[in-house]
Amino acid sequence: MKKSSKILLTIAGILLLILGVVCLFKPVETLFASAWLIGLITLISGLMMLMFTFRTQMFLPNSGTRMLSGLLQMFLGIFFLSHSAALTASLPYVFAIWVVVEGFTLFIESFDFKRFGFSCWWCIMLLGLAAAVLGFFGLSNPAAAGKTLTVLIGLGIIANAICYLVALAGLDKLVTKVKEVVE
């Protein structure tokens, strides 16, 4: 493996590590950046849907609904980008509602696992119940939910950074094994 490839992976890992730490220490800015990114991705997704619609309308039925969906996504993306404070304020609520719904879903599904003989069904049940309770806590305390969200984002980014840096150690072994298989 070229040394430049290792340098690029090292730089990516270090940059992600820095970004993760910034997310942990700047929670409000992380929520604003997340809201802005959601707006940008929604806008781009809507644009791609419109382009897809125009290219396939001759042979795919219901192109009007896809066009409407694309226009709606673009409108939402523009709205999110121009009103990022409103989206930022709603993210903790959206996050909390999602956790409640997923928690209840896991709780209910745990009984299906029990019926099929999965011995750890009760872990799924307890974790689902815990998630639902934490989601309700997030709804009652959106500031804590927002901080939790930014901490999870930061920790996730730091985990990726660590994976990149740890992968450096295994790259030489991987390249050697690939060469052995190819030859």
N, C-alpha and C positions, 0 to 999 in steps of 0.2 A: 504494500500500500504506500502510496506517495505521502511524503511528509506534509505536503500542502493540504491533503485531505484531512489529516489528523489536526492540523492547525485550524482548519475551518470548523471541524467538529468541536474543538476546544473553545474557539471563539463563540460558537453558537451556545455551548453549554454555559460559558461564563456570562454571556448576555442574558440568557434565560434566568440564571441564578440572580443576577442583578434585578431583572424585571420582577421576579418573584418576591424579592425582599422589598422592592418599592411598593408592590401591591399590598404587602403586609403592613407597611408603615404609612401608607397613604390610602386609607380605605375610601374616602370620599372621591378622590381622584380616580381610583380604580372603578368605582361605580359609574362615574361620568364617562370614563373611557369605554367601559362595557356597553353602556347605553349608546354611545356614538358608534361603536363597532356593530351593534345590533342594527342600528339604522342603516349603516353602510351596506351590510350584508343583505338586509331586506331590500334595499334599493337595487342592488346588483342582481339579486335573485329575480326581482320583478322584471328587470330589463332583459335578463336571459329568457324568462318565460315568454315575454313579448316577441323576442327574436325567434324563439322556437315556434311560437304560434304562427308567425308570418311565413316561416319556412315550411311548415307542415300543413297549413290550412287547406291545401288542395286535396290531400289524401287522408287526413284525419278528421273525423266528425267532431262536432262540439267545439270547434276552435273558438267560438264566441265566449264560452265559459273560461277557457284558458286565457284568452285575451283579458277578460274581466279580472281574473285572478292576478295576472301580471300587472295590470294597471293598479289594482288594489295594493299589491305588494310595493309597487313603486311609490304610491301615495303614502303608505305607511312609512316607508323608508325615508322619504322627504320629511314627513311629519316628525319622525323620531330624530332626524338630524337637526331639524330646526327647533325642536322642543325637547332637547335632550334632558333638560331638568325635570320635565314631567315624567319621562321614561325612567330616569334615574330614581325618582321618588317612588315609582311603581315597582321597580325591580324586587325589592324585598318582599312585597306582597305576592308578586307572581311566583317568586322562589318559594315562599312559605306555602302558598296554595298547591304548588306542584308537589312539595314534600308531603303535604297532608294526603293528597289524592294517591300518590305512589305508596305511602304508608298503608292506607286502607286497602289498596289493591294487593299489596304483599300480604297483609294480614288475612284477607279473604282467600287468596291463592294458597296460603300455607296449608289450609285444610284439604285442598286438592292434593298437595304433596303427601299429606298424612294418609289420605285414602289410597294413594298409590304405593305406600309402604316406605317412603323416604324417612329415614330415622331422625334426621335433623330438621324436620318440619317445624318444630317448635322454635328453632333459631329464627327462621323466616318470620314466624308469627310475632315473636318478641321484637325483632328488629323493625318489622312493619308497624307495630304498635308504637314503638319508640319514635319512629320517623313521624308518625301522625301527631304524636304529642309535641314533638319538637316543631313541627309545622304550625300547630296551633299556638305554640309559644311565639313563633315568628310573626304570626298574624297579630298577636296581642302586643308585641314589642318589635315594630318594624326596624327600629334603629339597630337592635341586636341582630336581627335577621340580615340587615345590610352588612354589618360588620362581619358576620359569619360568612356571608357570601364572598366578601373580599378576601377573607382569610383562606377560604377553600380555593379561590382562584390563585392566590399567591402560593399556597402549598402545592397545588397541582403544577404550577409552572416550575417551582423549585424541584419537584419530583422529576419532571422532564429533564431539567438541567442536570440533575444527578445521574439520571439514566444515560444522558449523552456522555458525561464525563467518565462514567463507569464503563461504557461501551468502548471507550478508547483502549482500555486494558485488554479487551477481548478481540479487537480488530485484527491484530497480527495472527492470532490463532485461527480466526475465521478465514482469513485470506489463505493461510497455509492449508487448511482443510479443503477449501474450495479448489485450490490448485491440485491437491491430491486426487480429488474426485474427477476433475477434468482430465488430468493426465492419466 
